Amino acid sequence: MIASNLAFAALFPSGEPPVNLWCWSLFAPAAPEVLIGWESRWAPRLLANLKLAYFRAPQDTAMRHLHARSTHDPRLEQIERSGAGIGGAPLPLRHPVRGEGEAHVLASRGAGASFLTVVFEPHN
């Protein structure tokens, strides 16, 4: 994690964002509590973006490890087989302080790093 704001940090039980947001989003037991519709909406999108990032930079050791880990996770294997994938629709998210809303997730890669930007719009 390079940078975050206080509202983002509040998403996590420790009050601190994880070192690797990809790992937390895909593997942390708490992720489905925050990322509403984790199995049907978040995980398919994250897996598709992970796969894209991996194929763009197969020499990236961290991305290679994350991709390998995701292909050996039974939950993620099932989601992968379901055929879901990239879509541009916002994703539902439950923020512990700001409540429910929608998250717009933007993935990009540059300068040897992968970036996930999450823009949250609360319903209230």
N, C-alpha and C positions, 0 to 999 in steps of 0.2 A: 504494500500500500504506500503510495507516494504522498497523497494528500487526501484529506476529507474535512468536512465541517462537523459541527456539534450535532446537528440534526441527523446526519448520517451515522455518526458514532453511536447515537442513542438507539439505533436499530439492534445493537448487539448487547447481550446480557452483561458483558463486562464493561460496557460503556466505551469500549475501544474497538475500532474496526479490526478485522482479521488481517494478518500479514498478506494473505492471498485470498482475495475475494472469490476467485474462481473455485478454489478448494472449499471455502465455506459454503458457497451457494450450491455446489453439487453434492457435498459429502456431510456437512454438519447436520446433526439431528435437529437442531433448532431452526434450520433454514425453512422447512415447510410451515412453521408457525408464522414466520414473517412474510415469506414469499407465497402469497395466497395462490392456490392452484399450482403449487410447485410441480406436481407430477404431470399435469396436463398442459401447463402453459410455460412455466419458468424453465424447468429442466430441458424440455425439447429445444427451446430457443438457445439456452446456454450451451447445450451439446452441439448444436449446429454451428454456433459461433466459435466454440472451442475447436471443432473439426476444421473450420475454415482457417483459423489462426494457426493451427498445427500444420496444415498443408501449405500455408504461405511461408512458414519459417520452420521447416523440419529440423534445422540445426539447433534450434532453441532448446536447450536441455530441460528447462522448466516446463515448457509447453509439451515436449515429448513425454516427460514423466506424467504430467497431468492427463494427457491423451491416453497413455497406457493404463493409468489408474482407472480412468472412466470406462475403458473397454472391458475391465475385469470386475466391475461393480454390478451385481445382479439387478439392482433396481434400475440402474442406468441402461443396462443391456436391454431390459424389457421396454423401457421408454424409447430407446433407439429403434427397436423392432416395430414399434407402433406406427412409425412413419411420420410422426410430427416433426416440425423443423422450423426454419426461419419464417418469421412473419413480422410485420411492422406494427402490429397492434400494441397499445400499451398493456402492461401487465399489472394485475392487482397486487397490492402490497399493504401490509398492516404495520404501521409505525407505532411503537409503544407510547409515544407522546402525542403525535399529530393525528393518530387514528388511521382509518382506511383511506386509500386513495389509489392512484395509478402511477406506475413507474414507467418511464421511457428509458430503455436501455440502449446505449450506443457503444458498440465495440469497435476498436481501431487498433492499429499496430504501427509503431514507428520508433526509430532510434533504438532498436533492440529491446523494446518493451511492448507489452500488450496493455491496452487501456480499456477499462469499463467505466463509462460515465452513466450515472443513474440520476435522472431528473424526476423528482417526486411531486405530484399534484394531489394534495389532500382533497377529499370529497367535501369537507366542511369549510 
